[in-house]
Amino acid sequence: MYENFSGHGDQKFGHLTYSQNGEDLLIVSLFSKWGIENPSYLDIGANHPINCSNTALLYKRGSRGVNIDANPDVMVEIEKYRPDDRNLNFGVAEEPGQLTLYRVDAKSGRNSFSKAFVEQFLAEEWPGQELMDEIKVEIHTLDEIIDEYCAENVLIF
């Protein structure tokens, strides 16, 4: 029964979501109510272009934007599945410069600039797993990113 369900007519944006908790359906619905069918977006910490993505549904519906992720390993898939977006490989923080990215694995959304966060995550969620590596990452501020890469009225995630 469920595998053949294609949605209900009242589900204007479908019944399938790409985001972790259905946020994409809410976002698309809100912008539609405001008369904005294709908002641009800035997805900071984009990670995967489809899986648990808050912007994949927007992209599928014709929106375009900027995806930023500090992890160079996820950029291959982002560029493959989001060729019409601007895809940038650096981190975002209050001060420009460089920071260390602590990586759980090559494509984890749990990678972080906070070593304490990663260590706690590994201890609580993945006991026995060790930190994969640490890499130095270029950092830009949000103001720099908006000034250089974003149009007016961008939706920031």
C-alpha positions as CSV (number, residue, x, y, z in Angstrom):
1,M,0.0,0.0,0.0
2,Y,2.6,2.6,1.0
3,E,5.0,1.8,-1.8
4,N,2.3,2.8,-4.4
5,F,1.3,6.0,-2.6
6,S,2.1,9.0,-4.8
7,G,0.8,11.7,-2.5
8,H,-2.6,13.4,-2.0
9,G,-3.9,16.2,-4.2
10,D,-3.8,18.6,-1.3
11,Q,-0.1,18.0,-0.9
12,K,0.9,20.9,-3.2
13,F,4.7,20.1,-2.9
14,G,4.4,16.4,-2.8
15,H,4.8,14.0,0.1
16,L,8.5,13.2,-0.1
17,T,11.1,15.3,1.7
18,Y,14.9,15.4,1.3
19,S,15.6,17.2,4.6
20,Q,16.1,15.4,7.9
21,N,12.7,16.4,9.5
22,G,10.6,17.8,6.6
23,E,11.9,21.3,6.9
24,D,12.2,21.6,3.1
25,L,8.4,21.1,2.7
26,L,7.7,23.9,5.3
27,I,10.2,26.2,3.6
28,V,8.8,25.7,0.1
29,S,5.3,26.2,1.5
30,L,6.1,29.4,3.3
31,F,7.8,31.0,0.3
32,S,4.9,29.9,-1.9
33,K,2.5,31.6,0.5
34,W,4.6,34.8,0.2
35,G,4.5,34.5,-3.7
36,I,8.1,33.5,-4.0
37,E,8.3,30.4,-6.1
38,N,12.1,30.2,-6.6
39,P,14.0,31.8,-3.7
40,S,17.8,31.7,-3.8
41,Y,19.6,30.2,-0.8
42,L,22.8,30.0,1.1
43,D,23.3,26.5,2.5
44,I,26.2,26.6,5.1
45,G,27.4,23.1,6.0
46,A,25.6,21.7,3.0
47,N,27.2,18.2,3.4
48,H,25.3,16.1,0.9
49,P,23.4,17.6,-2.0
50,I,20.4,15.3,-1.6
51,N,20.5,13.2,1.6
52,C,19.2,15.2,4.6
53,S,19.4,18.4,2.5
54,N,17.3,21.4,3.3
55,T,17.8,22.8,-0.2
56,A,17.5,19.8,-2.5
57,L,13.7,20.3,-2.9
58,L,14.3,24.0,-3.7
59,Y,16.9,23.0,-6.3
60,K,14.6,20.4,-7.8
61,R,11.8,23.0,-8.1
62,G,14.1,25.5,-9.9
63,S,15.8,27.5,-7.2
64,R,19.5,28.1,-7.2
65,G,21.9,29.2,-4.6
66,V,25.2,28.8,-2.8
67,N,26.4,25.6,-1.0
68,I,29.3,25.8,1.4
69,D,31.0,23.0,3.1
70,A,34.4,22.8,4.8
71,N,34.9,19.1,3.9
72,P,36.6,18.7,0.5
73,D,35.4,15.1,0.2
74,V,31.7,16.1,-0.1
75,M,32.3,18.7,-2.8
76,V,32.5,16.0,-5.5
77,E,28.9,15.0,-5.0
78,I,27.7,18.5,-4.4
79,E,29.2,19.6,-7.7
80,K,27.8,16.5,-9.5
81,Y,24.3,16.9,-8.3
82,R,24.1,20.7,-8.0
83,P,26.0,22.0,-11.1
84,D,23.9,25.1,-11.4
85,D,24.6,26.2,-7.8
86,R,27.7,28.0,-6.7
87,N,29.6,25.4,-4.6
88,L,32.3,26.6,-2.3
89,N,34.8,24.5,-0.2
90,F,35.7,26.5,2.9
91,G,34.4,27.0,6.5
92,V,32.4,29.8,8.0
93,A,33.3,31.5,11.3
94,E,33.3,34.9,13.0
95,E,36.9,35.6,12.0
96,P,38.5,34.8,8.6
97,G,41.7,32.7,8.5
98,Q,42.2,29.0,9.0
99,L,40.7,26.4,11.4
100,T,41.2,22.7,12.0
101,L,38.3,20.5,10.8
102,Y,38.1,17.3,12.9
103,R,36.7,14.6,10.7
104,V,34.8,11.5,11.9
105,D,34.8,10.2,8.4
106,A,35.1,11.4,4.8
107,K,31.5,12.4,4.4
108,S,30.0,12.7,7.8
109,G,27.7,15.6,8.8
110,R,29.2,15.2,12.3
111,N,32.6,16.6,11.3
112,S,33.3,19.8,13.2
113,F,35.7,22.6,14.0
114,S,35.1,21.7,17.7
115,K,37.3,18.8,18.8
116,A,35.3,18.5,22.0
117,F,32.1,18.0,20.0
118,V,33.6,15.3,17.8
119,E,35.2,13.5,20.8
120,Q,31.8,13.5,22.7
121,F,30.0,12.3,19.6
122,L,32.4,9.4,19.1
123,A,32.3,8.5,22.8
124,E,28.4,8.5,23.0
125,E,27.3,7.5,19.5
126,W,30.2,5.5,18.0
127,P,32.2,3.9,20.9
128,G,35.5,2.4,19.7
129,Q,35.6,4.6,16.5
130,E,38.5,7.1,16.3
131,L,38.8,10.4,14.7
132,M,39.6,9.9,11.0
133,D,41.9,12.9,10.6
134,E,42.3,16.6,11.1
135,I,42.7,19.0,8.2
136,K,43.3,22.8,7.9
137,V,40.5,24.7,6.3
138,E,40.2,28.2,4.9
139,I,37.6,30.3,6.8
140,H,35.4,33.2,5.6
141,T,33.0,35.2,7.6
142,L,29.2,35.3,6.8
143,D,29.4,39.0,5.9
144,E,32.3,38.2,3.4
145,I,30.2,35.4,1.8
146,I,27.1,37.4,1.5
147,D,28.9,40.4,0.0
148,E,30.9,38.3,-2.5
149,Y,28.6,35.4,-3.4
150,C,25.0,36.1,-2.7
151,A,22.3,38.2,-4.3
152,E,19.8,40.3,-2.2
153,N,17.0,38.4,-0.4
154,V,18.9,35.1,0.0
155,L,17.5,32.4,2.3
156,I,20.2,31.3,4.7
157,F,20.4,27.7,6.1
